[in-house]
């Protein structure tokens, strides 16, 4: 069977004869993992008093990132429409590196400032570590996105 | 770093997308190089040199030093 090298929006797999559309594998894989995790969440009581509604929400929330993760792992970039052959030589790669470095500095500064302010606040007590970590992740994403867009506009 | 990439490309009647495809980079990369906002890596500069069949020093040259 000849290899299909046609470029499409979602690309084709890196492996297998005939190079199947990457989404044809990523979509069912993501949905299966999402549903499985939803069921596990419901059975372990993580989803509260309405287990199956919680399981459905759990599955929906997990399915999208897992579909995209599987797609990113299996897709052959050379079969994507408009994808550069050498992305690391492109200016987008430099924007990414600069934005990531800047975001790291921002997060370190924000975390240091936050820790300093909290030590001065009387009765700040215990803080939920999950909230702190979510805050760090949100700040990283925000800083990276803003910096990347800024670099893109300047170019 | 200044360059004559835009002029060289136009003399061949190539679009920015055509040059980007020849080099395997994004069109935005070509736009930024032509505007002098992005200095390409050495491998990319060599590829530009090969594509245009001209030595690198004919395509890129340093900014003129500021008068003291």
Backbone of each chain as ProteinMPNN parsed JSONL, in Angstrom:
{"seq_chain_A": "XXXXXXXXXXXXXXXXXXXXXXXXXXXXXXXXXXXXXXXXXXXXXXXXXXXXXXXXXXXXXXXXXXXXXXXXXXXXXXXXXXXXXXXXXXXXXXXXXXXXXXXXXXXXXXXXXXXXXXXXXXXXXXXXXXXXXXXXXXXXXXXXXXXXXXXXXXX", "coords_chain_A": {"N_chain_A": [[0.847, -1.205, 0.0], [0.569, 2.206, -0.866], [2.117, 5.1, 0.639], [0.217, 7.68, 2.154], [0.703, 10.964, 1.537], [-0.577, 13.316, 1.541], [-1.345, 16.626, 2.61], [-3.199, 17.542, 5.429], [-5.694, 19.188, 7.531], [-5.641, 18.158, 10.163], [-3.704, 16.272, 9.966], [-1.731, 13.173, 9.538], [-0.976, 9.888, 10.869], [2.249, 9.018, 12.369], [3.04, 6.499, 11.99], [2.396, 3.158, 10.724], [0.932, 1.449, 7.915], [-0.257, 3.152, 5.088], [-0.843, 5.419, 6.568], [-2.953, 6.56, 8.64], [-5.628, 8.96, 9.309], [-4.757, 11.213, 11.904], [-6.572, 12.089, 13.814], [-8.497, 10.153, 13.755], [-7.553, 8.206, 15.373], [-6.797, 9.543, 17.711], [-9.181, 10.685, 18.676], [-11.104, 8.549, 19.476], [-9.392, 7.355, 21.406], [-8.971, 9.417, 23.297], [-11.613, 9.87, 24.137], [-12.232, 7.386, 25.244], [-10.367, 7.202, 27.375], [-11.188, 9.442, 28.845], [-13.852, 8.705, 29.551], [-13.305, 6.371, 31.013], [-11.812, 7.432, 33.155], [-13.759, 9.055, 34.249], [-15.616, 7.158, 35.147], [-14.018, 5.833, 37.029], [-13.614, 7.959, 38.787], [-16.274, 8.368, 39.656], [-16.819, 5.91, 40.891], [-14.999, 5.94, 42.951], [-15.933, 7.866, 44.562], [-15.218, 10.488, 44.199], [-16.756, 12.277, 42.825], [-18.849, 13.319, 44.268], [-22.272, 13.831, 45.547], [-23.866, 13.296, 43.298], [-23.017, 10.977, 41.5], [-22.976, 10.014, 38.755], [-23.557, 12.172, 37.146], [-21.43, 13.738, 37.867], [-19.431, 12.054, 36.934], [-19.843, 12.24, 34.192], [-19.221, 14.937, 33.719], [-16.578, 14.944, 34.553], [-15.532, 13.153, 32.634], [-16.004, 14.586, 30.258], [-14.428, 16.875, 30.695], [-11.89, 15.748, 30.815], [-11.633, 14.429, 28.399], [-11.156, 16.177, 26.187], [-8.478, 17.41, 26.61], [-7.02, 14.97, 26.617], [-7.52, 13.882, 24.082], [-6.233, 15.815, 22.511], [-3.64, 15.542, 23.486], [-2.961, 12.887, 22.759], [-3.197, 13.176, 20.019], [-1.117, 15.04, 19.532], [1.074, 13.452, 20.102], [1.015, 11.373, 18.22], [0.799, 12.488, 15.675], [2.145, 13.162, 12.426], [4.13, 15.748, 11.682], [4.809, 16.612, 9.15], [2.635, 16.125, 7.604], [0.784, 17.995, 8.09], [-1.252, 20.759, 7.215], [0.302, 23.731, 6.232], [2.323, 23.539, 8.131], [5.604, 24.24, 9.271], [8.69, 22.865, 8.044], [11.027, 22.901, 9.515], [10.512, 23.822, 12.415], [11.985, 24.723, 14.6], [13.757, 26.514, 13.592], [12.27, 28.649, 13.003], [10.766, 31.883, 13.606], [8.771, 31.745, 15.474], [9.603, 29.846, 17.271], [11.624, 31.18, 18.608], [10.095, 33.217, 19.822], [8.601, 31.614, 21.531], [10.599, 30.577, 23.255], [11.579, 32.946, 24.411], [9.231, 33.966, 25.607], [8.657, 31.906, 27.407], [10.909, 31.995, 29.077], [10.609, 34.552, 30.147], [8.138, 34.25, 31.435], [8.801, 32.431, 33.402], [10.496, 33.971, 35.024], [8.622, 35.891, 35.834], [6.845, 34.309, 37.352], [8.496, 33.432, 39.425], [9.102, 35.887, 40.617], [6.503, 36.735, 41.338], [5.745, 34.675, 43.1], [7.685, 34.992, 45.089], [7.109, 37.574, 45.994], [4.476, 37.171, 46.868], [4.9, 35.312, 48.944], [6.391, 36.895, 50.681], [4.547, 38.942, 51.325], [2.58, 37.411, 52.591], [3.927, 36.548, 54.876], [4.012, 38.851, 56.304], [1.405, 39.377, 56.853], [-0.764, 39.269, 59.507], [-2.22, 36.408, 60.996], [-2.683, 34.983, 58.649], [-2.616, 32.319, 58.445], [-3.093, 28.835, 57.481], [-2.697, 27.903, 54.082], [-4.446, 26.493, 51.383], [-2.719, 24.102, 49.631], [-3.385, 23.169, 47.112], [-4.785, 25.27, 45.938], [-2.776, 27.164, 45.812], [-0.976, 25.956, 44.02], [-2.602, 25.82, 41.745], [-2.891, 28.531, 41.31], [-0.247, 29.226, 40.669], [0.06, 27.812, 38.28], [-1.926, 29.063, 36.712], [-0.928, 31.694, 36.684], [1.457, 31.271, 35.302], [0.546, 30.436, 32.758], [-0.896, 32.73, 32.001], [1.067, 34.764, 32.014], [2.855, 33.72, 30.1], [1.194, 33.632, 27.799], [0.537, 36.366, 27.422], [3.087, 37.507, 27.049], [3.95, 36.125, 24.756], [2.058, 36.968, 22.852], [2.641, 39.672, 22.814], [5.28, 39.723, 21.798], [4.719, 38.712, 19.292], [3.129, 40.706, 18.196], [4.948, 42.761, 18.051], [6.665, 41.955, 16.075]], "CA_chain_A": [[0.0, 0.0, 0.0], [1.401, 3.403, -0.939], [1.935, 6.01, 1.767], [-0.542, 8.88, 1.856], [1.495, 12.111, 1.986], [-1.389, 14.519, 1.374], [-1.396, 17.448, 3.832], [-4.565, 17.832, 5.87], [-5.762, 20.093, 8.686], [-5.255, 17.458, 11.398], [-2.553, 15.415, 9.687], [-1.818, 11.709, 9.551], [-0.123, 9.29, 11.907], [3.656, 8.82, 12.028], [3.302, 5.064, 11.821], [1.364, 2.343, 10.095], [0.86, 1.526, 6.464], [-1.406, 3.934, 4.653], [-0.893, 6.65, 7.353], [-4.344, 6.893, 8.949], [-5.81, 10.3, 9.874], [-4.373, 11.173, 13.318], [-7.752, 12.291, 14.668], [-9.269, 8.9, 13.783], [-7.024, 7.427, 16.496], [-6.773, 10.373, 18.917], [-10.536, 10.947, 19.188], [-11.597, 7.447, 20.32], [-8.501, 7.139, 22.559], [-9.265, 10.458, 24.281], [-12.952, 9.643, 24.696], [-12.162, 6.187, 26.089], [-9.648, 7.545, 28.618], [-12.068, 10.351, 29.585], [-14.963, 7.928, 30.129], [-12.732, 5.475, 32.035], [-11.467, 8.23, 34.341], [-15.037, 9.478, 34.832], [-16.167, 6.007, 35.881], [-13.144, 5.637, 38.202], [-13.935, 9.056, 39.707], [-17.594, 8.123, 40.242], [-16.746, 4.739, 41.774], [-14.185, 6.214, 44.137], [-16.606, 8.876, 45.376], [-14.657, 11.827, 43.962], [-17.687, 13.148, 42.113], [-19.863, 13.849, 45.185], [-23.568, 13.163, 45.734], [-24.459, 12.877, 42.013], [-21.827, 10.362, 40.9], [-22.938, 9.82, 37.295], [-23.44, 13.502, 36.542], [-20.025, 14.093, 38.096], [-18.6, 11.235, 36.033], [-19.981, 12.787, 32.84], [-18.454, 16.191, 33.689], [-15.189, 14.472, 34.645], [-15.17, 12.567, 31.337], [-15.961, 15.653, 29.252], [-13.28, 17.754, 30.964], [-10.641, 15.031, 30.534], [-11.565, 13.914, 27.023], [-10.551, 17.145, 25.255], [-7.012, 17.426, 26.679], [-6.403, 13.675, 26.265], [-7.574, 13.793, 22.617], [-5.17, 16.677, 21.975], [-2.343, 14.961, 23.865], [-2.708, 11.721, 21.896], [-2.98, 13.7, 18.66], [0.22, 15.658, 19.472], [2.098, 12.394, 20.154], [1.013, 10.468, 17.059], [0.708, 13.146, 14.364], [3.353, 13.439, 11.661], [4.028, 17.182, 11.375], [4.972, 16.889, 7.719], [1.353, 15.928, 6.917], [-0.127, 19.064, 8.516], [-1.312, 21.913, 6.314], [0.927, 24.969, 6.704], [3.344, 23.329, 9.172], [6.969, 24.424, 8.78], [9.489, 21.632, 8.139], [11.984, 23.102, 10.609], [9.912, 24.844, 13.284], [12.951, 25.281, 15.548], [14.467, 27.609, 12.916], [11.312, 29.718, 12.757], [10.74, 32.931, 14.635], [7.838, 31.34, 16.535], [10.381, 29.114, 18.262], [12.293, 32.18, 19.45], [9.064, 33.832, 20.676], [8.252, 30.633, 22.57], [11.694, 30.527, 24.233], [11.623, 34.212, 25.142], [8.025, 34.063, 26.44], [8.784, 30.934, 28.504], [11.909, 32.512, 30.025], [9.998, 35.695, 30.838], [7.08, 33.746, 32.325], [9.459, 31.818, 34.565], [10.921, 35.078, 35.879], [7.4, 36.476, 36.419], [6.296, 33.411, 38.38], [9.412, 33.469, 40.575], [8.899, 37.181, 41.278], [5.17, 36.747, 41.948], [5.763, 33.756, 44.244], [8.502, 35.608, 46.14], [6.345, 38.706, 46.54], [3.347, 36.594, 47.597], [5.405, 34.724, 50.192], [6.785, 38.009, 51.543], [3.319, 39.597, 51.817], [1.898, 36.502, 53.528], [4.641, 36.505, 56.156], [3.727, 40.098, 57.018], [-0.026, 39.443, 57.211], [-1.067, 38.493, 60.72], [-3.368, 35.494, 60.93], [-2.949, 34.448, 57.307], [-2.864, 30.898, 58.695], [-2.72, 27.834, 56.486], [-3.28, 28.092, 52.75], [-4.608, 25.232, 50.666], [-1.64, 23.936, 48.645], [-3.963, 22.984, 45.77], [-5.087, 26.594, 45.405], [-1.494, 27.822, 45.502], [-0.443, 25.368, 42.781], [-3.46, 26.275, 40.64], [-2.526, 29.935, 41.076], [1.053, 29.251, 39.978], [-0.174, 27.374, 36.896], [-2.676, 30.12, 36.015], [-0.019, 32.827, 36.468], [2.406, 30.879, 34.251], [-0.158, 30.483, 31.475], [-1.236, 34.129, 31.695], [2.298, 35.48, 31.685], [3.374, 33.202, 28.827], [0.316, 34.053, 26.699], [0.69, 37.804, 27.201], [4.412, 37.772, 26.497], [4.009, 35.595, 23.386], [1.276, 37.857, 21.989], [3.38, 40.938, 22.72], [6.386, 39.496, 20.86], [4.133, 38.509, 17.971], [2.688, 42.002, 17.675], [6.123, 43.605, 17.789], [7.425, 41.456, 14.909]], "C_chain_A": [[0.881, 1.253, 0.0], [1.082, 4.347, 0.216], [1.173, 7.248, 1.332], [0.196, 10.085, 2.417], [0.717, 13.42, 1.842], [-1.458, 15.286, 2.704], [-2.846, 17.766, 4.173], [-4.524, 18.686, 7.121], [-5.259, 19.416, 9.962], [-4.15, 16.427, 11.173], [-2.825, 13.926, 9.762], [-0.818, 11.155, 10.569], [1.311, 9.113, 11.404], [3.915, 7.379, 11.594], [2.163, 4.396, 11.053], [1.349, 2.506, 8.593], [-0.392, 2.313, 6.093], [-1.579, 5.228, 5.413], [-2.341, 7.089, 7.606], [-4.453, 8.314, 9.466], [-5.572, 10.257, 11.386], [-5.582, 11.3, 14.237], [-8.598, 11.018, 14.777], [-8.79, 7.993, 14.914], [-7.127, 8.237, 17.794], [-8.163, 10.533, 19.531], [-11.078, 9.784, 20.018], [-10.727, 7.203, 21.543], [-8.842, 8.138, 23.671], [-10.605, 10.235, 24.948], [-12.942, 8.442, 25.641], [-11.501, 6.499, 27.433], [-10.529, 8.452, 29.484], [-13.181, 9.597, 30.288], [-14.443, 7.032, 31.252], [-12.409, 6.254, 33.312], [-12.725, 8.736, 35.042], [-15.648, 8.378, 35.672], [-15.354, 5.755, 37.154], [-13.451, 6.709, 39.255], [-15.26, 8.824, 40.42], [-17.531, 6.974, 41.243], [-15.944, 5.007, 43.041], [-14.772, 7.343, 44.989], [-16.081, 10.285, 45.187], [-15.69, 12.811, 43.433], [-18.887, 13.571, 42.965], [-21.187, 13.109, 45.157], [-24.247, 12.73, 44.429], [-23.356, 12.237, 41.173], [-21.828, 10.316, 39.387], [-22.908, 11.136, 36.551], [-21.981, 13.974, 36.675], [-19.107, 13.341, 37.151], [-18.639, 11.79, 34.615], [-19.154, 14.072, 32.699], [-16.95, 15.87, 33.683], [-14.713, 13.988, 33.269], [-15.034, 13.649, 30.276], [-14.723, 16.523, 29.428], [-11.961, 17.061, 30.603], [-10.487, 14.657, 29.068], [-10.835, 14.883, 26.09], [-9.028, 17.197, 25.387], [-6.362, 16.106, 26.301], [-6.421, 13.469, 24.745], [-6.417, 14.591, 22.024], [-3.783, 16.119, 22.292], [-1.99, 13.785, 22.957], [-2.401, 12.19, 20.477], [-1.557, 14.267, 18.528], [1.317, 14.604, 19.44], [2.167, 11.624, 18.825], [1.078, 11.167, 15.709], [2.09, 13.344, 13.728], [3.249, 14.88, 11.164], [4.085, 17.472, 9.873], [3.667, 16.684, 6.948], [0.336, 16.987, 7.316], [-0.081, 20.217, 7.529], [-0.615, 23.105, 6.96], [1.995, 24.779, 7.768], [4.739, 23.482, 8.56], [7.758, 23.142, 8.986], [10.465, 21.723, 9.319], [11.472, 24.168, 11.568], [10.911, 25.483, 14.239], [13.763, 26.419, 14.935], [13.558, 28.819, 12.716], [11.283, 30.703, 13.91], [9.786, 32.566, 15.774], [8.568, 30.59, 17.65], [11.104, 30.089, 19.193], [11.286, 32.882, 20.368], [8.736, 32.91, 21.839], [9.317, 30.636, 23.67], [11.722, 31.796, 25.081], [10.425, 34.336, 26.087], [8.132, 33.119, 27.637], [9.782, 31.433, 29.552], [11.327, 33.669, 30.834], [8.941, 35.243, 31.833], [7.689, 33.125, 33.579], [9.91, 32.909, 35.55], [9.71, 35.697, 36.585], [6.879, 35.627, 37.57], [7.18, 33.421, 39.631], [9.213, 34.771, 41.35], [7.569, 37.217, 42.019], [5.129, 35.856, 43.186], [6.562, 34.347, 45.399], [7.743, 36.731, 46.817], [5.167, 38.201, 47.382], [3.783, 36.027, 48.935], [5.778, 35.828, 51.182], [5.552, 38.68, 52.163], [2.628, 38.715, 52.853], [2.601, 36.44, 54.882], [4.359, 37.764, 56.979], [2.284, 40.175, 57.505], [-0.285, 38.619, 58.464], [-2.291, 37.618, 60.492], [-3.668, 34.974, 59.542], [-3.141, 32.934, 57.355], [-2.399, 29.978, 57.594], [-3.409, 28.137, 55.161], [-3.314, 26.743, 52.057], [-3.557, 25.132, 49.549], [-2.189, 23.78, 47.233], [-4.261, 24.328, 45.115], [-3.809, 27.319, 44.986], [-0.945, 27.295, 44.171], [-1.267, 25.785, 41.564], [-3.135, 27.72, 40.28], [-1.224, 30.059, 40.308], [0.878, 28.859, 38.509], [-0.889, 28.468, 36.1], [-1.771, 31.311, 35.705], [0.971, 32.519, 35.353], [1.761, 30.991, 32.874], [-0.413, 31.924, 31.041], [0.001, 34.892, 31.234], [2.834, 35.036, 30.326], [2.532, 33.711, 27.658], [0.509, 35.529, 26.381], [2.031, 38.117, 26.54], [4.507, 37.296, 25.034], [3.262, 36.527, 22.425], [1.988, 39.187, 21.767], [4.523, 40.811, 21.704], [5.863, 39.367, 19.428], [3.704, 39.839, 17.347], [3.861, 42.886, 17.297], [6.841, 43.208, 16.501], [6.887, 42.026, 13.595]], "O_chain_A": [[1.829, 1.347, 0.779], [-0.045, 4.399, 0.709], [1.443, 7.807, 0.269], [0.31, 10.227, 3.635], [1.28, 14.502, 2.002], [-1.608, 14.692, 3.772], [-3.618, 18.201, 3.319], [-3.461, 18.891, 7.709], [-4.536, 20.028, 10.749], [-3.715, 15.777, 12.124], [-3.944, 13.474, 10.004], [0.061, 11.866, 11.057], [1.565, 9.064, 10.2], [4.898, 7.092, 10.911], [1.125, 4.998, 10.78], [1.703, 3.558, 8.061], [-1.446, 2.157, 6.708], [-2.362, 6.079, 4.991], [-2.882, 7.903, 6.858], [-3.483, 8.842, 10.011], [-6.104, 9.389, 12.077], [-5.619, 10.697, 15.309], [-9.32, 10.822, 15.754], [-9.526, 7.114, 15.364], [-7.494, 7.702, 18.84], [-8.312, 10.52, 20.753], [-11.48, 9.997, 21.163], [-11.247, 6.88, 22.611], [-8.985, 7.761, 24.834], [-10.738, 10.385, 26.163], [-13.563, 8.472, 26.704], [-12.002, 6.114, 28.489], [-10.615, 8.266, 30.697], [-13.435, 9.812, 31.473], [-15.059, 6.94, 32.314], [-12.698, 5.792, 34.416], [-12.763, 8.838, 36.268], [-16.141, 8.625, 36.773], [-15.915, 5.498, 38.219], [-13.537, 6.418, 40.448], [-15.374, 9.046, 41.625], [-18.121, 7.053, 42.321], [-16.175, 4.384, 44.077], [-14.194, 7.731, 46.004], [-16.456, 11.189, 45.934], [-15.532, 14.024, 43.57], [-19.847, 14.128, 42.433], [-21.249, 11.932, 44.801], [-25.127, 11.869, 44.462], [-22.824, 12.859, 40.253], [-20.788, 10.553, 38.772], [-22.323, 11.238, 35.473], [-21.393, 14.522, 35.743], [-18.137, 13.893, 36.631], [-17.626, 11.815, 33.917], [-18.474, 14.273, 31.693], [-16.173, 16.443, 32.919], [-13.637, 14.362, 32.803], [-14.086, 13.647, 29.491], [-14.05, 16.869, 28.457], [-11.024, 17.711, 30.139], [-9.374, 14.575, 28.549], [-9.994, 14.465, 25.294], [-8.333, 17.044, 24.383], [-5.274, 16.099, 25.726], [-5.461, 12.947, 24.178], [-5.706, 14.106, 21.143], [-2.866, 16.211, 21.476], [-0.872, 13.691, 22.45], [-1.488, 11.69, 19.819], [-0.873, 14.008, 17.538], [2.367, 14.815, 18.833], [3.253, 11.269, 18.365], [1.378, 10.53, 14.699], [3.067, 13.652, 14.411], [2.397, 15.2, 10.334], [3.495, 18.437, 9.388], [3.589, 17.027, 5.768], [-0.832, 16.905, 6.937], [0.989, 20.608, 7.062], [-0.906, 23.452, 8.105], [2.53, 25.767, 8.271], [5.029, 22.942, 7.493], [7.543, 22.417, 9.957], [10.694, 20.742, 10.027], [11.949, 25.303, 11.54], [10.736, 26.63, 14.651], [14.385, 27.2, 15.656], [14.017, 29.885, 12.308], [11.712, 30.407, 15.025], [9.965, 33.018, 16.905], [8.199, 30.685, 18.821], [11.191, 29.865, 20.4], [11.571, 33.118, 21.542], [8.607, 33.351, 22.981], [8.996, 30.691, 24.857], [11.868, 31.739, 26.302], [10.579, 34.76, 27.233], [7.749, 33.479, 28.75], [9.545, 31.314, 30.754], [11.525, 33.756, 32.046], [8.85, 35.778, 32.938], [7.157, 33.276, 34.679], [9.724, 32.777, 36.76], [9.762, 35.99, 37.78], [6.517, 36.146, 38.626], [6.678, 33.418, 40.755], [9.163, 34.768, 42.58], [7.494, 37.662, 43.164], [4.549, 36.231, 44.205], [6.167, 34.221, 46.558], [7.726, 36.839, 48.043], [4.891, 38.726, 48.461], [3.116, 36.235, 49.949], [5.512, 35.711, 52.378], [5.516, 38.951, 53.363], [2.146, 39.209, 53.872], [1.949, 36.297, 55.916], [4.455, 37.744, 58.206], [1.965, 40.921, 58.431], [-0.051, 37.411, 58.478], [-3.268, 38.039, 59.874], [-4.796, 34.562, 59.273], [-3.733, 32.336, 56.457], [-1.45, 30.275, 56.868], [-4.56, 28.573, 55.129], [-2.367, 25.959, 52.123], [-3.513, 25.967, 48.645], [-1.554, 24.2, 46.266], [-4.033, 24.52, 43.921], [-3.762, 27.991, 43.956], [-0.511, 28.063, 43.312], [-0.722, 26.067, 40.497], [-3.107, 28.091, 39.106], [-1.1, 30.888, 39.407], [1.457, 29.474, 37.614], [-0.515, 28.768, 34.966], [-1.827, 31.873, 34.612], [1.295, 33.393, 34.549], [2.337, 31.559, 31.947], [-0.186, 32.296, 29.89], [-0.013, 35.572, 30.208], [3.22, 35.865, 29.501], [3.071, 34.165, 26.649], [0.631, 35.908, 25.216], [2.098, 38.897, 25.589], [5.076, 37.984, 24.187], [3.75, 36.839, 21.339], [1.944, 39.754, 20.675], [4.709, 41.685, 20.857], [6.483, 39.85, 18.48], [3.884, 40.073, 16.152], [3.786, 43.663, 16.345], [7.543, 44.024, 15.903], [7.408, 41.71, 12.526]]}, "seq_chain_B": "XXXXXXXXXXXXXXXXXXXXXXXXXXXXXXXXXXXXXXXXXXXXXXXXXXXXXXXXXXXXXXXXXXXX", "coords_chain_B": {"N_chain_B": [[21.447, 43.175, 12.341], [21.636, 43.809, 8.906], [19.984, 43.101, 5.751], [19.546, 41.812, 2.378], [17.464, 40.275, 1.679], [14.738, 40.591, 0.98], [14.855, 42.076, -1.431], [16.346, 40.305, -3.019], [14.672, 38.117, -3.067], [12.439, 39.231, -4.365], [13.568, 39.772, -6.831], [13.618, 37.316, -7.935], [11.057, 36.854, -8.26], [9.614, 35.541, -6.313], [7.228, 34.573, -3.868], [6.742, 35.387, -0.38], [5.805, 33.158, 0.926], [6.606, 31.122, -0.789], [9.395, 31.237, -0.509], [9.55, 30.642, 2.197], [8.599, 28.007, 2.183], [10.602, 26.795, 0.659], [12.692, 26.966, 2.45], [11.757, 25.678, 4.65], [10.578, 26.929, 6.826], [8.376, 29.143, 8.76], [6.11, 31.522, 7.207], [5.995, 33.883, 8.579], [8.507, 34.003, 9.666], [10.106, 34.66, 7.471], [9.058, 37.183, 6.905], [9.855, 38.566, 9.218], [12.648, 38.354, 9.054], [13.135, 39.784, 6.714], [12.334, 42.306, 7.523], [14.327, 42.868, 9.228], [14.06, 42.182, 11.868], [14.617, 39.778, 12.909], [17.307, 37.779, 13.331], [18.531, 35.212, 11.46], [19.364, 31.779, 12.343], [22.659, 30.28, 12.07], [22.623, 27.854, 10.478], [20.214, 28.322, 9.057], [20.825, 30.674, 7.719], [22.806, 29.712, 6.027], [21.226, 28.048, 4.477], [19.623, 29.918, 3.192], [21.581, 31.172, 1.72], [22.29, 29.075, 0.028], [19.88, 28.631, -1.333], [19.509, 31.038, -2.712], [21.824, 31.045, -4.101], [24.06, 32.61, -3.479], [26.844, 34.051, -1.716], [26.883, 34.146, 1.922], [27.764, 36.569, 3.012], [27.032, 38.37, 1.107], [24.394, 38.554, 1.363], [23.791, 39.17, 4.006], [24.785, 41.741, 6.252], [26.629, 43.567, 8.731], [25.156, 46.037, 10.959], [25.73, 49.499, 10.327], [28.279, 51.063, 12.22], [27.528, 53.259, 14.987], [28.087, 56.733, 14.555], [30.758, 58.144, 16.333]], "CA_chain_B": [[21.983, 42.699, 11.059], [20.823, 44.202, 7.742], [20.043, 42.073, 4.711], [18.879, 42.132, 1.109], [16.631, 39.096, 1.382], [13.501, 40.991, 0.29], [15.194, 42.436, -2.819], [16.774, 39.091, -3.723], [13.464, 37.302, -3.291], [11.607, 39.876, -5.4], [14.224, 39.654, -8.145], [13.278, 35.979, -8.459], [9.581, 36.843, -8.331], [9.122, 34.548, -5.361], [6.431, 35.098, -2.751], [7.327, 35.056, 0.938], [5.418, 31.777, 1.234], [7.452, 30.232, -1.602], [10.713, 31.181, 0.128], [9.37, 29.921, 3.466], [8.495, 26.581, 1.851], [11.936, 26.338, 0.224], [13.585, 26.894, 3.617], [11.145, 24.857, 5.699], [10.225, 27.747, 7.996], [7.081, 29.796, 8.601], [6.139, 32.775, 6.434], [6.284, 34.965, 9.534], [9.972, 34.057, 9.816], [10.622, 35.415, 6.318], [8.644, 38.585, 7.107], [10.685, 39.156, 10.278], [14.03, 38.478, 8.548], [13.164, 40.892, 5.746], [12.212, 43.568, 8.244], [15.504, 43.023, 10.085], [13.689, 41.986, 13.267], [14.991, 38.424, 13.312], [18.546, 37.293, 12.726], [18.391, 33.752, 11.363], [20.47, 30.958, 12.849], [23.675, 30.043, 11.039], [22.143, 26.88, 9.48], [19.192, 28.928, 8.197], [21.538, 31.616, 6.845], [23.452, 28.903, 4.984], [20.185, 27.57, 3.555], [19.269, 31.087, 2.374], [22.699, 31.34, 0.801], [22.204, 28.005, -0.974], [18.671, 28.826, -2.137], [19.722, 32.187, -3.605], [23.114, 30.823, -4.783], [24.93, 33.771, -3.231], [27.489, 33.89, -0.408], [26.16, 34.748, 3.051], [28.159, 37.972, 3.23], [26.355, 39.234, 0.122], [22.985, 38.66, 1.781], [23.732, 39.774, 5.344], [25.931, 42.552, 6.643], [26.366, 44.183, 10.035], [24.69, 47.426, 11.011], [26.82, 50.48, 10.335], [28.493, 51.532, 13.595], [27.094, 54.629, 15.28], [29.191, 57.697, 14.544], [31.127, 58.502, 17.717]], "C_chain_B": [[21.053, 43.155, 9.922], [20.923, 43.095, 6.682], [19.325, 42.537, 3.449], [17.997, 40.96, 0.672], [15.393, 39.498, 0.571], [13.785, 41.3, -1.178], [15.547, 41.187, -3.631], [15.566, 38.21, -4.045], [12.615, 37.906, -4.414], [12.225, 39.731, -6.781], [13.944, 38.286, -8.776], [11.772, 35.801, -8.631], [8.999, 35.721, -7.469], [8.25, 35.258, -4.325], [7.151, 34.739, -1.445], [7.011, 33.607, 1.294], [6.289, 30.784, 0.465], [8.827, 30.096, -0.948], [10.633, 30.407, 1.455], [9.32, 28.415, 3.216], [9.852, 26.005, 1.427], [12.85, 26.1, 1.428], [13.04, 26.014, 4.733], [10.851, 25.625, 6.97], [8.875, 28.403, 7.751], [7.23, 31.083, 7.786], [6.463, 33.952, 7.343], [7.788, 35.116, 9.749], [10.586, 34.879, 8.692], [10.291, 36.901, 6.48], [9.58, 39.254, 8.117], [12.14, 39.31, 9.828], [14.115, 39.677, 7.608], [13.061, 42.254, 6.432], [13.417, 43.839, 9.151], [15.202, 42.835, 11.559], [14.104, 40.611, 13.782], [16.255, 38.035, 12.566], [18.466, 35.77, 12.658], [19.581, 33.035, 11.984], [21.461, 30.728, 11.708], [23.213, 28.99, 10.015], [21.108, 27.478, 8.524], [19.828, 29.936, 7.234], [22.236, 30.865, 5.706], [22.421, 28.394, 3.977], [19.727, 28.711, 2.628], [20.325, 31.296, 1.29], [22.614, 30.303, -0.333], [21.019, 28.218, -1.911], [18.87, 29.954, -3.154], [21.041, 32.086, -4.394], [24.009, 32.055, -4.689], [25.593, 33.57, -1.881], [26.736, 34.646, 0.699], [26.48, 36.242, 3.196], [27.575, 38.918, 2.188], [24.892, 39.448, 0.51], [22.838, 39.393, 3.111], [24.979, 40.618, 5.582], [25.605, 43.289, 7.933], [25.863, 45.61, 9.906], [25.9, 48.35, 10.971], [27.018, 50.967, 11.764], [28.029, 52.975, 13.772], [28.28, 55.58, 15.206], [29.487, 58.183, 15.957], [30.955, 60.002, 17.954]], "O_chain_B": [[19.845, 42.921, 9.966], [21.832, 42.265, 6.717], [18.593, 43.527, 3.459], [17.813, 40.695, -0.516], [15.041, 38.832, -0.402], [13.058, 40.852, -2.064], [15.111, 41.027, -4.771], [15.455, 37.642, -5.132], [12.135, 37.193, -5.296], [11.518, 39.587, -7.778], [14.023, 38.124, -9.993], [11.288, 34.761, -9.076], [8.035, 35.054, -7.844], [8.512, 36.404, -3.958], [8.049, 33.896, -1.424], [7.835, 32.91, 1.888], [6.665, 29.738, 0.993], [9.366, 28.994, -0.84], [11.524, 29.625, 1.788], [9.928, 27.639, 3.954], [10.204, 24.881, 1.786], [13.664, 25.176, 1.439], [13.769, 25.646, 5.653], [10.868, 25.059, 8.064], [8.29, 28.251, 6.679], [8.316, 31.654, 7.687], [7.125, 34.903, 6.928], [8.281, 36.219, 9.984], [11.478, 35.695, 8.926], [11.13, 37.766, 6.228], [10.041, 40.374, 7.896], [12.795, 40.29, 10.183], [15.043, 40.482, 7.692], [13.639, 43.236, 5.966], [13.517, 44.902, 9.763], [15.976, 43.266, 12.414], [13.954, 40.321, 14.969], [16.276, 37.969, 11.337], [18.348, 35.11, 13.69], [20.662, 33.606, 12.133], [21.147, 30.951, 10.539], [23.385, 29.193, 8.813], [21.117, 27.182, 7.329], [19.421, 30.039, 6.077], [22.252, 31.327, 4.565], [22.696, 28.315, 2.779], [19.477, 28.498, 1.442], [20.017, 31.557, 0.127], [22.84, 30.625, -1.499], [21.126, 28.016, -3.12], [18.456, 29.841, -4.308], [21.335, 32.93, -5.24], [24.624, 32.482, -5.666], [24.989, 32.985, -0.982], [26.054, 35.639, 0.446], [25.601, 37.061, 3.462], [27.618, 40.136, 2.363], [24.242, 40.387, 0.052], [21.882, 40.141, 3.317], [26.08, 40.256, 5.169], [24.444, 43.6, 8.2], [26.098, 46.293, 8.91], [26.959, 48.029, 11.509], [26.042, 51.256, 12.457], [28.118, 53.795, 12.859], [29.354, 55.28, 15.727], [28.582, 58.585, 16.688], [31.215, 60.487, 19.055]]}, "name": "protein", "num_of_chains": 2, "seq": "XXXXXXXXXXXXXXXXXXXXXXXXXXXXXXXXXXXXXXXXXXXXXXXXXXXXXXXXXXXXXXXXXXXXXXXXXXXXXXXXXXXXXXXXXXXXXXXXXXXXXXXXXXXXXXXXXXXXXXXXXXXXXXXXXXXXXXXXXXXXXXXXXXXXXXXXXXXXXXXXXXXXXXXXXXXXXXXXXXXXXXXXXXXXXXXXXXXXXXXXXXXXXXXXXXXXXXXXXXXXXXX"}
